[in-house]
Amino acid sequence: MSIAYDSPAGVGQHGTDRSNDVGIHAGMSPQEVIAGIKERGIELVDLRFSDIFGMWHHFTVPSGSLTEASFTEGFGFDGSSIRGWKSINESDMIVVPDSNTAVMDPFYERGTMTLIGDVLDPITKEEYARDPRGVARRCEQYVISTGIADKAYVGPEAEFFIFDSVHFDNQPWASYYNIESDEGFWNSGADGPNTGYRPRSKGGYFPTPPTDGLQDLRSEMMLTMSELGIVMERQHHEVASGGQSEINMRFDSLLQMADKLQWFKYVVKNCAVRAGKTATFMPKPLFGDNGTGMHCHFSLFKNGDNLFAGDGYAGLSDEGRWAIGGLLRHATALIALTNPTTNSYKRLVPHYEAPIKLAFSSRNRSAAVRIPMYESSPQSKRFEFRCPDPTANGYLAFSALCMAALDGIQNRIDPGEPLDKNIYDLPPEELKQVPDAPTSLETALNALEEDHEFLLRGDVFSRELIQAFLDYKRHHELLEVQTRPHPYEFNLYFDA
């Protein structure tokens, strides 16, 4: 994770000085990390790893437990309770910290250095097939092995909501959720002091304070990420009322960007809680207003040159067009990994808000793939996949996106003609010619089961990981939602 980490240890709030403020720099060797811990009196080391679905897990050890051998031998732990991992009879795992990821946690009270690790099998010492970070690392290695490129760059735009409070419960006889947001337009008639400054439904794009009541909190989030060494670009209110927000990181190489996305979610959630609020990356928490996406910008480079830059349509090279062709061919399967929840498909709804038409265009934001045109430099040429949402595991989603693009280049897949018309103004007979993205998790999972050979090349993904992903999603999420009454069904059918 080649991030220039300069974060202060033990910082509980941006700009707050503490006596143990130190900086740990990326690119450090294990010896340098050990020396830095001793010189600066760091007490604790937090070891982190991700499950298949992108949730960070951790355990903390005294700093004296970290030795040079730890960076090869790792730390043992019980993985039997990690979602989607092996059962209790094969539960022993090893996490091996990556010294390049050393950074001080900005939220812990005591000075704690964090290290992101890779998970190994304790017997074979081989990479655990279900460790998603290993997938991203192997993907970067595969990119080089093809000879096509030597760098894959990703720039996700992760949106989220900030609420004041949320309550939810599910019982056999009752089910409900209740979101509290002082910024929500539905509170315009609330009793008590009421300024009336709230974004309207679908009217939250770029308002200034006092309508934008979350400016300072988003800045706190952005500055905290900057302290972690993540290069930030901007923050702003998003379209929906009720606190929809976006903070943009600068693009980076695939594995580094996936690591950064983990930090991004961690910082957003912890800054929100510290401010007495809560943040969610759930794609569709509010009915009738815009959902939350994670548009992903992607490009391939070789020897410092952008392979997607050329003199074709929208300034694309043949490789750029073929990469888009690969993405569109595998999109239905790919979306199982980029939009991996049942709630994801409350956002991917035809003729509503999300770009679900599997087409590409230079400027048309209703197409699933867009080629941004606001930068003229060939080095900035890229495509933007607009379907994904931030419930995706970045290690898997970015890797799958890259593998689909590489398959397109390897097989010279023609993406067809661009669609530069307003998709929603097309006549029905013409609209039918443009395929839709899947509109249910079940459809996407079935597509991934049928179409995943492109993911297995170079042993980037494993059949074991894909099957574990499918099994868990079908039995622990899809079936659980399908077999529960929905509250709105009482409105529709109770008096039937």
C-alpha positions in Angstrom: 0.0 0.0 0.0 2.2 2.8 -1.3 0.5 5.6 0.5 2.7 8.3 2.0 1.4 7.8 5.5 2.1 10.8 7.8 -0.7 10.3 10.3 -0.4 11.3 13.9 -0.8 8.5 16.4 -3.7 8.6 18.9 -5.4 11.5 17.2 -8.9 11.5 18.4 -10.1 14.5 16.3 -8.6 16.4 13.4 -6.1 19.0 14.6 -6.0 17.7 18.2 -2.4 17.5 19.5 -1.4 14.6 21.8 2.0 13.8 23.4 2.5 10.6 21.4 1.8 12.1 17.9 4.1 10.3 15.5 4.2 9.5 11.8 4.8 6.1 10.1 5.7 6.3 6.5 4.7 3.8 3.8 7.2 1.8 1.9 8.9 0.9 5.1 10.7 -2.4 5.5 9.9 -4.7 8.5 13.1 -3.6 10.1 12.1 0.1 9.8 8.7 -0.6 11.2 10.1 -2.4 14.2 12.7 0.4 14.7 10.0 3.1 14.4 7.8 1.3 17.1 10.7 1.3 19.5 11.9 4.8 18.9 8.5 6.3 19.2 7.2 4.2 22.1 4.2 2.8 20.3 2.3 0.5 22.6 0.0 -1.5 20.4 -0.2 -3.0 16.9 -3.6 -3.7 15.3 -3.7 -6.4 12.7 -6.5 -6.2 10.1 -7.8 -8.4 7.3 -11.0 -8.6 5.2 -13.6 -11.3 4.8 -15.1 -12.2 1.4 -17.7 -9.5 1.7 -15.4 -6.6 2.5 -15.9 -6.3 6.3 -12.7 -5.5 8.1 -11.7 -7.7 11.1 -9.0 -7.1 13.6 -7.2 -8.1 16.7 -4.6 -6.1 18.7 -1.2 -7.3 20.2 1.3 -5.6 22.3 3.9 -3.9 20.1 6.6 -6.1 21.6 5.0 -9.1 19.9 5.8 -7.7 16.5 9.2 -9.0 15.3 10.9 -9.2 12.0 9.8 -12.8 11.8 6.2 -11.7 12.1 6.3 -10.4 8.6 6.9 -13.9 7.3 5.5 -16.2 9.9 2.5 -14.0 10.8 0.1 -14.3 13.7 -2.3 -17.2 14.3 -6.0 -16.7 14.8 -9.3 -18.6 14.7 -11.1 -18.0 11.4 -14.1 -20.3 12.1 -16.5 -17.4 12.9 -15.6 -15.3 9.8 -18.4 -15.1 7.3 -17.9 -17.3 4.3 -14.8 -18.9 5.6 -14.2 -22.6 6.4 -15.9 -24.4 9.2 -14.5 -25.1 12.7 -12.6 -28.2 11.6 -10.4 -26.1 9.4 -10.4 -22.9 11.4 -6.8 -22.1 12.1 -5.4 -19.2 10.0 -2.4 -17.0 9.9 -2.4 -13.3 9.1 0.9 -11.9 7.8 1.2 -8.2 8.1 2.3 -6.1 5.1 4.9 -3.5 6.3 3.9 -1.2 3.4 0.6 -0.6 5.1 1.9 0.7 8.5 -0.1 3.7 9.7 -1.3 5.0 13.1 -5.0 4.6 13.8 -6.7 8.0 14.1 -9.4 6.9 16.5 -7.9 4.8 19.2 -7.1 6.4 22.6 -3.8 4.7 23.0 -1.1 5.0 20.3 -1.8 2.1 18.0 -0.1 1.2 14.7 -2.3 -0.7 12.2 -1.0 -3.2 9.7 -3.2 -4.7 7.0 -2.4 -8.4 6.5 -2.7 -11.3 4.1 -4.3 -14.6 5.2 -2.4 -17.8 4.8 -3.1 -21.5 5.4 -1.1 -22.5 8.5 -0.1 -25.9 7.2 0.8 -25.2 3.5 1.8 -21.5 4.1 0.0 -20.8 0.8 -2.4 -17.9 0.3 -5.8 -18.7 1.7 -8.1 -19.0 -1.3 -10.9 -17.0 0.3 -8.7 -14.0 1.3 -9.9 -11.2 -1.0 -6.7 -9.1 -0.6 -4.8 -12.0 -2.2 -7.1 -11.8 -5.1 -6.2 -8.2 -5.7 -2.5 -8.9 -5.4 -2.7 -11.8 -7.9 -4.7 -9.6 -10.2 -1.9 -7.1 -10.3 0.6 -9.9 -11.0 -1.6 -11.2 -13.8 -1.8 -7.8 -15.4 2.0 -7.9 -15.7 2.2 -11.5 -16.9 -0.1 -10.8 -19.8 2.3 -8.3 -21.3 -0.6 -6.1 -22.0 0.0 -3.6 -19.2 2.0 -3.2 -16.0 -0.4 -1.1 -14.0 -4.2 -1.1 -13.4 -5.6 2.1 -12.0 -9.0 2.4 -10.2 -10.8 5.5 -9.0 -14.0 4.8 -7.0 -16.5 7.5 -6.1 -18.1 6.0 -3.0 -21.3 7.8 -1.8 -22.9 7.3 1.5 -25.6 8.7 3.8 -25.1 10.4 7.2 -28.1 10.0 9.5 -28.8 11.3 13.0 -30.0 7.9 14.2 -31.4 4.6 12.8 -33.6 1.9 14.4 -34.5 -1.4 12.9 -35.7 -4.9 14.0 -36.9 -8.1 12.4 -39.1 -10.6 14.2 -41.4 -13.4 12.9 -44.3 -11.2 13.8 -42.9 -7.7 13.2 -40.4 -5.8 11.0 -39.5 -2.2 10.8 -36.9 0.5 10.2 -36.9 4.1 11.2 -34.4 6.7 10.0 -33.9 9.9 11.8 -32.3 12.8 9.9 -32.8 16.4 10.8 -31.7 17.2 7.3 -34.4 15.1 5.7 -37.0 17.1 3.8 -39.7 15.2 5.6 -38.9 17.1 8.8 -39.8 20.5 7.4 -43.0 20.3 9.4 -41.5 19.0 12.6 -42.5 20.6 15.9 -40.1 22.8 17.8 -37.4 25.1 16.5 -37.2 24.6 12.8 -35.1 26.7 10.4 -36.6 25.1 7.3 -33.3 24.8 5.5 -33.3 21.3 4.1 -32.5 19.7 0.7 -35.6 18.8 -1.2 -36.0 15.3 -2.4 -33.5 14.8 -5.2 -32.5 18.4 -4.6 -29.4 18.0 -2.5 -26.7 18.4 -5.2 -24.1 21.1 -4.1 -26.3 23.4 -1.9 -24.3 25.7 0.4 -24.9 25.9 4.2 -27.2 26.3 6.0 -29.1 23.9 3.6 -26.0 21.7 3.6 -25.7 21.0 7.3 -22.9 18.4 6.9 -20.1 20.5 5.5 -17.9 20.4 8.5 -18.4 16.7 9.2 -17.5 15.8 5.6 -14.4 18.0 5.9 -13.5 16.3 9.1 -13.7 12.9 7.3 -11.7 14.2 4.3 -8.9 15.7 6.5 -8.7 12.6 8.6 -8.1 10.6 5.4 -5.5 13.1 4.3 -3.7 12.6 7.6 -3.6 8.9 6.8 -1.8 9.7 3.6 -4.7 9.2 1.2 -4.7 11.9 -1.5 -8.1 13.5 -1.5 -9.8 15.5 -4.3 -13.1 16.9 -3.0 -16.2 16.5 -0.8 -19.7 17.6 -1.4 -23.4 16.9 -0.7 -25.0 14.5 -3.1 -28.4 14.5 -4.7 -30.6 12.9 -2.1 -32.0 14.6 1.0 -31.4 13.1 4.4 -27.6 13.5 4.3 -26.3 11.9 1.1 -22.7 12.7 0.7 -19.6 12.0 -1.5 -15.9 12.3 -0.8 -13.5 11.6 -3.6 -10.1 10.0 -3.4 -7.5 10.3 -6.2 -7.2 7.2 -8.3 -4.5 4.7 -7.4 -3.2 1.2 -8.4 -5.7 -1.6 -7.9 -4.4 -3.2 -4.6 -3.6 0.2 -3.0 -7.0 1.5 -4.0 -8.8 -1.5 -2.4 -6.8 -0.9 0.8 -7.8 2.8 0.7 -11.4 1.9 0.3 -11.3 -0.1 3.5 -9.8 3.0 5.3 -12.4 5.2 3.6 -15.3 3.3 5.0 -13.7 3.0 8.4 -13.0 6.8 8.6 -16.5 7.8 7.4 -18.2 5.6 10.0 -16.0 6.5 12.9 -16.1 10.2 12.2 -19.9 10.0 12.0 -20.1 8.2 15.3 -17.7 10.6 17.0 -20.0 13.4 15.9 -23.0 11.7 17.4 -24.4 10.5 14.0 -24.2 7.3 11.9 -23.1 6.7 8.3 -24.2 3.9 6.0 -23.0 2.7 2.6 -26.3 0.9 2.0 -27.3 1.6 -1.6 -31.0 2.4 -1.0 -31.9 3.3 2.6 -34.6 5.8 1.5 -37.6 5.2 -0.7 -38.3 7.8 -3.5 -34.9 9.5 -3.3 -31.6 8.8 -5.0 -29.6 5.8 -3.9 -25.9 5.5 -3.3 -23.5 4.4 -6.0 -19.8 3.9 -6.4 -18.9 4.8 -10.0 -15.5 3.2 -10.8 -13.0 4.8 -13.1 -10.6 2.4 -14.7 -7.5 2.5 -16.9 -4.5 0.4 -17.9 -0.9 1.7 -18.3 2.3 0.2 -19.7 5.7 1.8 -19.3 4.0 5.0 -18.0 1.7 5.3 -21.1 -2.1 5.1 -20.9 -3.2 2.2 -23.1 -6.7 3.6 -23.4 -5.6 6.8 -25.1 -6.0 6.9 -28.9 -7.6 8.6 -31.8 -10.9 6.7 -32.0 -14.3 7.5 -30.5 -14.0 9.8 -27.5 -10.2 9.6 -27.7 -10.1 5.9 -27.1 -7.6 3.4 -28.5 -8.5 0.0 -29.8 -7.4 -1.4 -26.4 -9.8 1.0 -24.7 -12.7 -0.1 -26.8 -11.9 -3.8 -26.4 -11.7 -3.3 -22.6 -15.2 -1.8 -22.6 -16.3 -4.7 -24.8 -15.1 -7.2 -22.2 -16.8 -5.3 -19.4 -20.1 -5.2 -21.3 -19.9 -8.9 -22.2 -19.3 -10.0 -18.6 -21.4 -7.2 -17.0 -24.2 -9.4 -15.7 -21.7 -11.7 -13.9 -19.5 -8.8 -12.8 -22.4 -7.0 -11.2 -22.8 -9.9 -8.7 -19.5 -8.7 -7.3 -19.9 -4.9 -7.8 -23.5 -4.8 -6.5 -23.5 -7.7 -4.1 -26.6 -7.1 -1.9 -30.4 -7.5 -2.3 -30.6 -3.8 -1.5 -28.3 -3.0 -4.4 -31.2 -3.8 -6.8 -33.5 -1.3 -5.2 -31.2 1.2 -6.9 -30.7 -0.7 -10.2 -34.2 -0.1 -11.4 -35.2 0.5 -15.0 -36.3 4.0 -15.9 -35.5 5.3 -12.4 -32.2 6.7 -11.4 -29.3 4.3 -12.0 -27.6 3.7 -15.3 -28.6 0.1 -16.0 -28.5 0.1 -19.8 -25.4 -2.0 -20.9 -24.1 0.5 -23.4 -21.2 3.0 -23.5 -21.1 6.7 -24.3 -18.7 9.6 -24.2 -21.1 11.9 -22.2 -24.4 10.1 -21.6 -24.6 9.4 -17.9 -27.6 7.1 -18.4 -25.2 4.5 -20.0 -23.6 1.9 -17.8 -20.2 2.8 -19.1 -19.1 6.4 -19.7 -15.9 7.9 -21.1 -15.3 11.2 -19.2 -14.6 14.1 -21.5 -13.8 16.9 -19.0 -10.0 16.2 -19.2 -8.1 16.5 -22.4 -4.8 14.9 -21.4 -4.3 11.4 -23.0 -2.9 10.2 -19.6 -6.3 10.8 -18.1 -8.2 8.7 -20.6 -10.4 6.1 -18.8 -13.8 4.6 -18.7 -16.3 4.9 -15.8 -18.4 1.9 -14.8 -21.5 3.5 -13.2 -23.4 0.5 -11.9 -21.4 -0.4 -8.8 -22.3 0.5 -5.3 -20.1 0.8 -2.1 -21.4 -2.4 -0.5 -18.9 -4.1 -2.9 -15.7 -5.6 -1.6 -13.1 -3.4 -3.4 -10.5 -6.2 -3.5 -13.0 -8.5 -5.5 -14.9 -5.8 -7.4 -11.8 -4.0 -8.7 -10.1 -7.3 -9.6 -13.2 -8.6 -11.5 -13.5 -5.3 -13.4 -9.8 -5.6 -14.4 -10.2 -9.2 -15.5 -13.2 -8.4 -17.6 -11.3 -5.5 -19.3 -8.3 -7.8 -19.9 -10.5 -10.5 -21.4 -11.9 -7.9 -23.8 -8.4 -6.9 -24.9 -7.2 -10.4 -25.2 -10.1 -11.4 -27.4 -10.6 -8.1 -29.1 -14.2 -7.9 -28.1 -16.1 -5.2 -30.0 -18.4 -3.2 -27.7 -20.6 -2.2 -30.6 -21.7 1.3 -31.4 -21.8 4.0 -28.7 -25.2 5.2 -27.5 -25.1 9.0 -27.4 -28.8 9.5 -27.3 -30.8 10.0 -24.1 -31.6 6.3 -23.4 -34.9 7.2 -21.6 -36.2 9.1 -24.6 -35.7 6.2 -27.0 -38.8 4.6 -28.6 -39.7 1.2 -27.2 -38.5 -0.8 -30.3 -35.1 0.9 -30.1 -34.8 0.6 -26.3 -35.2 -3.2 -26.6 -32.0 -3.4 -28.5 -30.0 -2.2 -25.5 -29.7 -4.9 -22.9 -30.3 -4.2 -19.2 -28.1 -4.9 -16.3 -29.5 -7.5 -13.9 -32.3 -6.1 -11.6 -32.1 -8.7 -8.9 -29.3 -10.3 -6.9 -30.6 -13.8 -7.9 -30.1 -13.0 -11.6 -26.6 -11.6 -11.0 -25.5 -14.6 -8.9 -26.8 -17.0 -11.5 -24.8 -15.1 -14.2 -21.7 -15.3 -12.1 -22.2 -19.1 -11.7 -22.4 -19.5 -15.4 -19.8 -16.9 -16.5 -16.6 -16.9 -14.3 -13.9 -18.6 -16.3 -12.4 -15.2 -17.2 -11.9 -14.6 -13.4 -9.9 -17.8 -13.0 -7.1 -16.9 -15.4 -3.8 -16.6 -13.7 -5.3 -18.1 -10.6 -6.6 -14.7 -9.7 -9.9 -15.9 -8.4 -10.5 -19.5 -7.3 -13.5 -21.7 -7.8 -13.6 -22.1 -4.1 -13.9 -18.4 -3.4 -16.6 -17.9 -6.1 -18.6 -20.9 -4.8 -18.3 -19.7 -1.2 -19.5 -16.3 -2.3 -22.5 -17.8 -4.2 -23.4 -20.1 -1.4 -23.4 -17.5 1.3 -25.3 -14.9 -0.7 -28.0 -17.4 -1.7 -28.5 -19.0 1.7 -27.8 -16.2 4.2 -29.0 -13.1 2.3 -31.2 -13.9 -0.7 -33.2 -16.6 0.9 -33.6 -14.7 4.1 -35.1 -11.7 2.3 -37.2 -13.8 -0.1 -38.9 -15.7 2.8 -39.8 -12.7 4.9 -43.0 -10.7 4.5 -42.3 -7.1 3.4 -44.1 -4.4 5.4 -45.5 -2.9 2.1 -47.1 -6.2 1.3 -49.6 -5.5 4.1 -50.6 -2.4 2.3 -51.1 -4.4 -0.9 -52.6 -7.7 0.3 -53.8 -7.7 3.9 -57.5 -7.1 2.8 -57.2 -9.5 -0.2 
